[in-house]
């Protein structure tokens, strides 16, 4: 007697590659516990896919500022919550190639607190993977500054001055030398 298989090999392989896309949100400051109730806060975010979390941070070099960490454990930040954004069907190797390609657009020396920060990165990745962006409250401060309203900045962050601009990105990603907590993603050379 011949054995009949009820499942198709392609279906099983595709299902093994399915992964949720999760936004992990962190407080940059303990003061968020109080200010978030008034509609503002300062947040860091990372995208979790295939069991690892990916974020973007500043450093002084013209190479990738995209890094990976264990989910919900980004060093230097206080984990707040996770937001499910959807699901993808993409093999881990294909996702890694996608991420290496995107990393060439997010160099550590191009990080800017207002115009190109970690939340812009996660919004971009979420859009590319799921067609949906991150919730608006996560990057509200940067949007207020970009719009020129700046109304929240006086209570949450001082206005950048010319002398501050060069240092604005230095505090966000400075892992200890030799740290294994943060691994930078290699970028595809263009």
C-alpha positions in Angstrom: 0.0 0.0 0.0 1.2 3.5 -0.9 1.3 6.1 1.8 -0.5 9.4 1.0 0.6 12.6 2.5 -2.1 15.1 3.5 0.2 18.1 3.7 2.1 19.7 0.9 5.8 20.2 1.6 5.6 23.8 0.3 2.9 24.7 2.8 4.9 23.4 5.7 8.1 25.2 4.6 6.2 28.5 4.1 4.5 28.2 7.5 8.0 27.6 9.2 9.0 31.0 7.8 6.1 32.9 9.2 6.9 35.4 11.9 5.1 38.1 13.8 6.4 41.6 13.4 6.4 43.2 16.9 7.3 46.7 17.9 9.0 46.8 21.3 8.8 50.2 22.9 11.1 51.6 25.6 11.2 54.7 27.8 14.2 56.8 27.4 13.7 58.3 30.8 11.8 57.3 34.0 10.0 60.6 33.7 7.9 59.0 30.9 5.9 57.3 33.7 4.4 60.8 34.5 4.5 62.6 31.2 2.9 59.8 29.1 -0.4 60.5 30.8 -0.3 64.1 29.4 0.1 62.8 25.9 3.9 62.9 25.4 7.0 61.0 26.2 10.4 60.2 24.8 10.7 56.6 23.4 13.1 54.2 21.8 11.7 51.4 19.7 12.9 48.2 18.0 11.3 45.7 15.6 11.2 42.1 16.6 11.2 39.5 13.8 12.3 35.8 13.8 13.1 36.0 17.5 15.5 38.9 17.5 15.0 42.7 17.9 16.5 45.2 15.5 17.0 48.9 16.2 18.9 51.9 15.0 21.3 54.1 17.0 24.0 56.7 16.7 27.8 56.3 16.5 30.5 58.3 14.9 31.2 56.2 11.8 29.8 56.1 8.2 28.7 52.5 8.6 25.5 50.7 9.7 23.9 51.9 12.9 21.4 49.0 12.7 21.9 46.5 15.5 20.3 43.4 17.0 19.6 42.5 20.6 17.5 39.9 22.5 13.9 41.0 22.4 12.7 43.5 25.1 16.3 43.9 26.4 17.8 46.9 24.6 20.6 48.2 26.9 20.2 51.6 28.3 16.4 51.8 28.0 13.4 50.8 30.1 11.1 48.3 28.4 7.5 49.7 28.3 5.3 47.5 26.0 5.0 45.5 22.8 2.7 46.3 19.9 1.9 43.6 17.3 2.1 45.0 13.8 1.3 42.0 11.6 3.0 38.9 10.3 5.4 38.1 7.5 6.2 35.0 5.5 9.9 35.4 4.8 12.7 32.9 5.5 15.2 34.2 8.1 18.0 34.2 5.5 15.8 36.4 3.2 15.0 38.7 6.1 18.7 39.0 7.0 19.5 40.0 3.4 16.6 42.6 3.5 18.0 44.0 6.8 21.6 44.2 5.5 20.3 46.1 2.5 18.3 48.5 4.6 21.3 49.0 7.0 23.1 50.8 4.2 20.4 53.6 4.5 20.9 53.9 8.3 24.5 54.8 9.1 25.3 55.6 12.7 26.7 59.0 11.8 23.5 60.0 10.0 21.3 59.5 13.1 19.4 62.6 14.1 17.2 62.9 17.2 14.5 64.8 15.3 14.7 63.8 11.6 16.2 60.3 11.5 15.9 58.4 14.8 15.2 54.9 16.0 11.5 55.4 15.6 11.8 56.6 12.0 13.8 53.3 11.4 11.1 51.1 13.0 8.4 52.9 11.1 10.2 52.4 7.8 10.8 48.7 8.5 7.2 48.2 9.6 6.0 49.9 6.4 8.2 47.8 4.2 7.3 44.5 5.9 3.6 44.9 6.7 2.4 48.0 4.9 1.5 49.6 8.2 3.5 52.1 10.3 4.1 52.4 14.0 1.6 54.1 16.3 1.9 57.9 16.1 2.4 58.4 19.9 5.8 56.7 19.7 7.5 59.5 17.7 5.3 62.4 18.6 8.1 64.6 19.9 10.1 64.3 16.7 7.0 65.0 14.6 6.2 68.1 16.7 9.7 69.4 16.1 9.6 68.6 12.4 6.3 70.5 12.1 7.9 73.4 13.8 5.4 73.5 16.6 7.9 72.6 19.2 5.3 73.1 21.9 6.2 70.0 23.8 9.9 70.5 23.6 10.1 73.1 26.3 8.7 70.6 28.8 10.4 67.4 27.6 13.6 68.4 25.9 15.5 71.6 25.4 15.5 73.2 21.9 18.7 72.1 20.1 21.1 74.9 19.5 23.9 75.1 17.0 26.4 73.9 19.7 24.1 71.1 20.8 23.5 69.8 17.2 26.8 68.0 17.0 26.2 66.2 20.3 22.5 65.4 20.0 23.1 61.8 18.8 25.9 60.7 21.1 23.8 59.6 24.0 21.6 57.1 22.2 23.8 54.2 21.3 27.1 53.9 23.0 27.5 50.3 23.9 30.5 49.4 26.0 33.6 48.4 23.9 33.5 44.7 23.4 29.9 44.4 24.5 28.0 41.3 23.4 24.7 42.9 24.2 24.5 44.8 20.9 25.6 43.3 17.6 25.7 45.7 14.6 24.2 44.5 11.3 26.6 44.3 8.4 25.4 46.4 5.5 25.4 45.5 1.8 28.0 47.6 0.0 26.5 49.7 -2.8 
